[in-house]
Amino acid sequence: MQGRPVIRRLRLLVASVLIGVPVGAAAQSVTFYGRLYPEVIWTRTTGATQPGTPVSTLAGALTGETFANVVKMDSSNSRLGFRGDEVLGAGLKAFFLIEQRILVDTGNTQLASRNTYVGLESEQWGTVKLGGFDTVYKEIGDTLSFLGVSSGNFVSNSNLLSKQGFGTSSAGSFHLRRANSLRYESPTYRGLQGLAQYSPDEARTPSRNAWLWSLGVVYTSGPLYGAIAYEIHNDTFGGSRNVPSALSNANDANARARDTGVRATLQYRFGEHSVEGNVAEMTYKERGGRPGRFENYRHVAASIGVDSRWNGVWRTAAAYDYAGAGSCRLFDGVACSTQGLDGRQLALGAAYYLSRRTYLFALYAKVWNGRSAQYNNVDGIDIPPGADPQQFALGITHNF
């Protein structure tokens, strides 16, 4: 009999997590939520650059290989999360988030594999949070979600907007979730808000210190949204980890790296339609390397997209991305060419809503790579220089 009150208490606690009912205090709440969007994808590539073709100094090995009619199922960034807050009084609130990716297609998942943090929010002083989460650069730019399913999907602008056009390493990406992060978000004043995030290198050595700073300013006024973000990656070697090994400084203890990205975002909403543009410049710069090895690469990328809702049932989206070939340098003035490092991506999509939380969707995207470029929107498959991936998908989304 003595165990029954304990059992009742445990049942109440589980119910509170599942439906967001406070336990113990009216000022505390926990919510269980998620978004699942599995899809069946048809993929093929064409036009890979043939061996012997003149290409950029930074390009990978030419194979000329393509593939066709690959069919697979993916779940992109389907997710499950728990979030909650507690009002502490005097304008202060504690909050937390624990979120994980749900692999609907395989059934595997890992707790806290996505944004996970705890923090304090003050009406007067702003917000501080600690954990692992998207950088400021990623969060405040490229915010127009493609039918609500672009996160981790092949239609994402980040495939071109936030990366270099050579190599396959994610070290060059500015579309990051960063562990061991501390962030401050200022209060909003006349539509303006400042954000700053720092992540130290817990594995620092005498020759490597891979810290990150991510900074941004956001302006919101009615239908207008604008943002400018700046991010620094120290000793990440986004350039060297993507060039041919003969050009790389990644294993040279005397070499150091400083990669930077700056992006401007402007979005305007009118009625049930939203239009957004992004322009970004990424620079990969290294020092202390040997003659003839990678020193610098800089390029500009841009995107424009539109999201529209029609009659409360249909929703459409379209986006176009462009990345320039850029410029490069090798140490001691050795010649460096970027010919063919440009790329383009077109994405189209439509959704049909069965309810407020459930809809069917169809997606199409194609990447046109310059003869030296390796921009890639195919999950889990690397492509050779010049290959143009093309994908079509049908899927279902349910939010809860």
Summary of the structure (lengths in Angstrom):
residues: 400
radius of gyration: 23.0
end to end distance: 37.2
largest distance: 83.4
contacts: 1357
relative contact order: 0.17
helix: 8%
strand: 50%
